[in-house]
Amino acid sequence: MRRVDFQTFDARGYRTVDVRTGYGEWVAHYEDTVEDVMDLALLERLVEPSWQSVRRAADLGCGTGRTGQWLRDRGVTRVDGVDVTQEMLELARRRGAHERLVEADAAATGLPGGSYDLVICSLIDEHLDDLRPLYAEAHRLAAPGAAFVLVTFHPHFIMTSGMPTHYTNAAGEPVAIATHVHLISDHVAAGLGAGWRLADLQENVIDDTWLAVKPKWERFRNHPFSAAYTWRKD
Ligand SMILES: C[S@@+](CC[C@H](N)C(=O)[O-])C[C@H]1O[C@@H](n2cnc3c(N)ncnc32)[C@H](O)[C@@H]1O
């Protein structure tokens, strides 16, 4: 698998911290800065899966529970969440969208294998150096016929903007969280390699809806921002 080093594109040069440190600090303002148009709007566009038919889901990198809540709102009654950042899990716990919350790596969750008809993972893979263990763990968790939905920042956007995932800390300093660039072909290789079949792929671009939320991004108009993959375990 190729490695595309984010440093080549970094236009900000912010001090970089690891995932737990970063989200442990960002947690206080995370929900104010993440826009639904980045990920939830893409989930709406997926042709597969049929959310109503999902009985039990595993939400990898569940954070504060945004994705879990979105699933609950679509009738998915049983959602287990996994995250490495205890402070993010604490907010998810308060939100109450998940049946069970586990502090663990998304690539080694400890959840029961073959038990979920949906595995979902939204906006975390840019923090993973290697996609293959994530795709393999999702496949282990999935029941036969299950879907794996992965929402990701588009590699084009990370490259063209030169922006790492970042937040502003309590001292007013912009801080980056370790960011990796994964090409579309990296996802395809990791997914097929783990035994998944690609069932759907949607990309969004910065359009009027986006610009109503982030007017400063006019210079990125029509650039793809994020993508959602649906994989199927046959
Ligand atoms: C941008 S947030 C996304 C949270 C949620 N999925 C959402 O859509 O709002 C990224 C989350 O992934 C978690 N994360 C990053 N790397 C992880 C890993 N290897 N295993 C589990 N969680 C991870 C972080 O702690 C953080 O809560």
The ligand as an SDF file (V2000), in Angstrom:
LIG
                    3D

 27 29  0  0  0  0  0  0  0  0999 V2000
  -13.9260   13.5650   13.8740 C   0  0  0  0  0  0  0  0  0  0  0  0
  -14.4140   12.5450   15.2310 S   0  0  0  0  0  0  0  0  0  0  0  0
  -15.7930   11.7000   14.5340 C   0  0  0  0  0  0  0  0  0  0  0  0
  -16.7690   11.2600   15.5970 C   0  0  0  0  0  0  0  0  0  0  0  0
  -18.1140   10.7730   15.0740 C   0  0  0  0  0  0  0  0  0  0  0  0
  -17.9750    9.5910   14.2400 N   0  0  0  0  0  0  0  0  0  0  0  0
  -18.8180   11.8710   14.3440 C   0  0  0  0  0  0  0  0  0  0  0  0
  -19.1410   11.6760   13.1880 O   0  0  0  0  0  0  0  0  0  0  0  0
  -19.0230   12.9400   14.9220 O   0  0  0  0  0  0  0  0  0  0  0  0
  -13.1700   11.3030   15.2470 C   0  0  0  0  0  0  0  0  0  0  0  0
  -13.3040   10.3410   16.4150 C   0  0  0  0  0  0  0  0  0  0  0  0
  -12.5370    9.1840   16.1130 O   0  0  0  0  0  0  0  0  0  0  0  0
  -11.8800    8.7660   17.2820 C   0  0  0  0  0  0  0  0  0  0  0  0
  -10.7350    7.9610   16.8630 N   0  0  0  0  0  0  0  0  0  0  0  0
   -9.6530    8.3420   16.1690 C   0  0  0  0  0  0  0  0  0  0  0  0
   -8.8430    7.3010   15.9560 N   0  0  0  0  0  0  0  0  0  0  0  0
   -9.4250    6.2270   16.5390 C   0  0  0  0  0  0  0  0  0  0  0  0
   -9.0880    4.8550   16.6450 C   0  0  0  0  0  0  0  0  0  0  0  0
   -7.9680    4.3720   16.1350 N   0  0  0  0  0  0  0  0  0  0  0  0
   -9.9410    4.0420   17.2880 N   0  0  0  0  0  0  0  0  0  0  0  0
  -11.0960    4.5100   17.8310 C   0  0  0  0  0  0  0  0  0  0  0  0
  -11.4630    5.8050   17.7670 N   0  0  0  0  0  0  0  0  0  0  0  0
  -10.6500    6.6600   17.1170 C   0  0  0  0  0  0  0  0  0  0  0  0
  -11.5390   10.0490   18.0070 C   0  0  0  0  0  0  0  0  0  0  0  0
  -11.3010    9.8330   19.3760 O   0  0  0  0  0  0  0  0  0  0  0  0
  -12.7920   10.8920   17.7400 C   0  0  0  0  0  0  0  0  0  0  0  0
  -13.7450   10.7130   18.7330 O   0  0  0  0  0  0  0  0  0  0  0  0
  1  2  1  0
  2  3  1  0
  2 10  1  0
  3  4  1  0
  4  5  1  0
  5  6  1  0
  5  7  1  0
  7  8  2  0
  7  9  1  0
 10 11  1  0
 11 12  1  0
 11 26  1  0
 12 13  1  0
 13 14  1  0
 13 24  1  0
 14 15  1  0
 14 23  1  0
 15 16  2  0
 16 17  1  0
 17 18  1  0
 17 23  2  0
 18 19  1  0
 18 20  2  0
 20 21  1  0
 21 22  2  0
 22 23  1  0
 24 25  1  0
 24 26  1  0
 26 27  1  0
M  CHG  2   2   1   9  -1
M  END
$$$$
